[in-house]
């Protein structure tokens, strides 16, 4: 496969992973039963579900292992996803690709079996793998069972993506319903107020009293209904929306450790005065994650990465601002033009990390699909500032 075709295949793969819009830190419990089942089928001590993006391997669910993130070029599963077939290695300590890795040295891992997680459209977004400190002899029948477990993982991920899409549609309907609730609440409150006033007057006809009582009762029930609509809207916000502080926490949970491993000062700040705003979380983690991962890659040890989150309100147009600033090596002007164009380029990071050249191109595409804007200012040797502005609904 030539380089252009290989790059196109890889870009399609990481784009497909981004479409799942996963929060890698919140999937452990969802797949716990399946990784445990995989380990029992294989008779291994460890089982992992690994998803692989442009820069990192994310262990989103694991059995008897606590690894969460590692550089992609250090992983074993990076090779598994290059084929449709399982990859089995009986002696990692005798394989030139892995024998010097920290997880293999001394009394480290010896056996590996990985099964690619291939989605309906044909891309492998990661792998289910079983690992042990001793060599194993897993039968073909058990490998078929592990393939079924991997298929179930993919089905759950695809179902989750479809549900998220339906949730987006539901959210839009809820916004309309929420507006209706506010619109109805005003006149209904007026009816109730009128009924209460009339109740305090001296009325001659008992029928009129009964009629007014019915008005009051009906108005009270309508108010209860609108309050219930608004409360349910608040619950939806908790699950599918972020505030600035919640967004900050997710970014810190995902990227503080990779930055620390490279001895980079990483911090996220937000405008506390705008923390009452909530906004859809859709696509925000893959967008911001790719930018931050790029910054980590191209910032030298003891460097600094600062992320700023804010809400901009200009004449009633509300937008989320994501700013990522680093003092890394910067991007040459011609390279930046390539990043923002259609070509896919690759460079190695400051610690010689392998580059896949897809992150900025993918971010640019996602931001445009949300009718947002992406601005990159960079000076070679002095660092890079990436500003992303995404319109959001007022909530």
Secondary structure in CASP SS format (residue, H / E / C, confidence):
PFRMAT SS
TARGET T0000
AUTHOR 0000-0000-0000
METHOD secondary structure of the structure
MODEL  1
X C 1.00
X C 1.00
X H 1.00
X H 1.00
X H 1.00
X H 1.00
X H 1.00
X H 1.00
X H 1.00
X H 1.00
X H 1.00
X H 1.00
X H 1.00
X H 1.00
X H 1.00
X H 1.00
X H 1.00
X H 1.00
X H 1.00
X H 1.00
X C 1.00
X C 1.00
X C 1.00
X H 1.00
X H 1.00
X H 1.00
X C 1.00
X C 1.00
X H 1.00
X H 1.00
X H 1.00
X H 1.00
X H 1.00
X H 1.00
X H 1.00
X H 1.00
X H 1.00
X H 1.00
X H 1.00
X H 1.00
X H 1.00
X H 1.00
X C 1.00
X C 1.00
X C 1.00
X E 1.00
X E 1.00
X E 1.00
X E 1.00
X E 1.00
X E 1.00
X E 1.00
X C 1.00
X C 1.00
X C 1.00
X E 1.00
X E 1.00
X E 1.00
X E 1.00
X E 1.00
X E 1.00
X E 1.00
X E 1.00
X C 1.00
X C 1.00
X C 1.00
X C 1.00
X C 1.00
X E 1.00
X E 1.00
X E 1.00
X H 1.00
X H 1.00
X H 1.00
X C 1.00
X C 1.00
X H 1.00
X H 1.00
X H 1.00
X H 1.00
X C 1.00
X C 1.00
X C 1.00
X C 1.00
X C 1.00
X C 1.00
X E 1.00
X E 1.00
X E 1.00
X C 1.00
X C 1.00
X H 1.00
X H 1.00
X H 1.00
X C 1.00
X C 1.00
X C 1.00
X C 1.00
X C 1.00
X C 1.00
X C 1.00
X C 1.00
X C 1.00
X C 1.00
X C 1.00
X C 1.00
X C 1.00
X C 1.00
X C 1.00
X C 1.00
X E 1.00
X E 1.00
X E 1.00
X E 1.00
X E 1.00
X E 1.00
X E 1.00
X E 1.00
X C 1.00
X C 1.00
X C 1.00
X C 1.00
X C 1.00
X E 1.00
X E 1.00
X E 1.00
X E 1.00
X E 1.00
X E 1.00
X E 1.00
X E 1.00
X E 1.00
X C 1.00
X C 1.00
X C 1.00
X C 1.00
X C 1.00
X C 1.00
X C 1.00
X H 1.00
X H 1.00
X H 1.00
X H 1.00
X H 1.00
X H 1.00
X H 1.00
X H 1.00
X H 1.00
X H 1.00
X H 1.00
X H 1.00
X H 1.00
X H 1.00
X H 1.00
X H 1.00
X H 1.00
X H 1.00
X H 1.00
X H 1.00
X H 1.00
X H 1.00
X H 1.00
X H 1.00
X H 1.00
X H 1.00
X H 1.00
X H 1.00
X H 1.00
X H 1.00
X H 1.00
X H 1.00
X H 1.00
X H 1.00
X H 1.00
X H 1.00
X H 1.00
X H 1.00
X H 1.00
X H 1.00
X H 1.00
X H 1.00
X H 1.00
X H 1.00
X H 1.00
X H 1.00
X H 1.00
X H 1.00
X H 1.00
X H 1.00
X H 1.00
X H 1.00
X H 1.00
X H 1.00
X H 1.00
X H 1.00
X H 1.00
X H 1.00
X H 1.00
X H 1.00
X C 1.00
X C 1.00
X C 1.00
X C 1.00
X C 1.00
X C 1.00
X H 1.00
X H 1.00
X H 1.00
X H 1.00
X H 1.00
X H 1.00
X H 1.00
X H 1.00
X H 1.00
X H 1.00
X H 1.00
X H 1.00
X H 1.00
X H 1.00
X H 1.00
X H 1.00
X H 1.00
X H 1.00
X H 1.00
X H 1.00
X H 1.00
X H 1.00
X H 1.00
X H 1.00
X H 1.00
X H 1.00
X H 1.00
X H 1.00
X H 1.00
X H 1.00
X H 1.00
X H 1.00
X H 1.00
X H 1.00
X H 1.00
X E 1.00
X E 1.00
X C 1.00
X H 1.00
X H 1.00
X H 1.00
X H 1.00
X H 1.00
X H 1.00
X H 1.00
X H 1.00
X H 1.00
X H 1.00
X H 1.00
X H 1.00
X H 1.00
X H 1.00
X H 1.00
X H 1.00
X H 1.00
X H 1.00
X C 1.00
X C 1.00
X C 1.00
X E 1.00
X E 1.00
X E 1.00
X E 1.00
X E 1.00
X E 1.00
X C 1.00
X H 1.00
X H 1.00
X H 1.00
X C 1.00
X C 1.00
X C 1.00
X C 1.00
X E 1.00
X E 1.00
X C 1.00
X C 1.00
X C 1.00
X H 1.00
X H 1.00
X H 1.00
X H 1.00
X H 1.00
X H 1.00
X H 1.00
X H 1.00
X H 1.00
X H 1.00
X H 1.00
X H 1.00
X H 1.00
X H 1.00
X C 1.00
X C 1.00
X C 1.00
X C 1.00
X C 1.00
X C 1.00
X E 1.00
X E 1.00
X E 1.00
X E 1.00
X E 1.00
X E 1.00
X E 1.00
X E 1.00
X E 1.00
X E 1.00
X E 1.00
X C 1.00
X C 1.00
X E 1.00
X E 1.00
X E 1.00
X E 1.00
X E 1.00
X E 1.00
X E 1.00
X E 1.00
X E 1.00
X E 1.00
X C 1.00
X C 1.00
X C 1.00
X C 1.00
X C 1.00
X C 1.00
X H 1.00
X H 1.00
X H 1.00
X H 1.00
X H 1.00
X H 1.00
X H 1.00
X H 1.00
X C 1.00
X C 1.00
X C 1.00
X C 1.00
X C 1.00
X C 1.00
X C 1.00
X C 1.00
X C 1.00
X C 1.00
X C 1.00
X C 1.00
X C 1.00
X C 1.00
X C 1.00
X C 1.00
X C 1.00
X C 1.00
X H 1.00
X H 1.00
X H 1.00
X H 1.00
X H 1.00
X H 1.00
X H 1.00
X H 1.00
X H 1.00
X H 1.00
X H 1.00
X C 1.00
X C 1.00
X C 1.00
X E 1.00
X E 1.00
X E 1.00
X E 1.00
X E 1.00
X E 1.00
X E 1.00
X C 1.00
X C 1.00
X C 1.00
X E 1.00
X E 1.00
X E 1.00
X E 1.00
X E 1.00
X E 1.00
X E 1.00
X E 1.00
X E 1.00
X C 1.00
X C 1.00
X C 1.00
X C 1.00
END
